[in-house]
Amino acid sequence: MTFAEYQAESQKTAIYPDRGNNLAYTVLGLNGEAGEVADKLKKIIRDQNYEINETNRQAIAEELGDVLWYIAQAATELKIDFEAIAQNNLTKLFSRQDRNKLNGSGDNR
């Protein structure tokens, strides 16, 4: 499945207030789901000494799927092609790698 296909298919399940004009909802949802990923990892660190088993691997994968869904919806709200976002990100990262700027901080490096 391509990112474009995912974006189109995920729209079939996008039911939320003022859809098509509600970037805030999608960004807040994205933040919440990313927090759930972090919380699952925190509990693995606390309770399992960093040992990831198949059960929590699957639980994290499900939360990552929710993160993916919200990214797709945010892209749709912004009228941006999800596939273009992925490609632009790789272009940026490879440029940083070529310039030995993967490490460090700041958006414009």
Summary of the structure (lengths in Angstrom):
residues: 109
radius of gyration: 16.6
end to end distance: 31.9
largest distance: 44.0
contacts: 259
relative contact order: 0.15
helix: 72%
strand: 0%
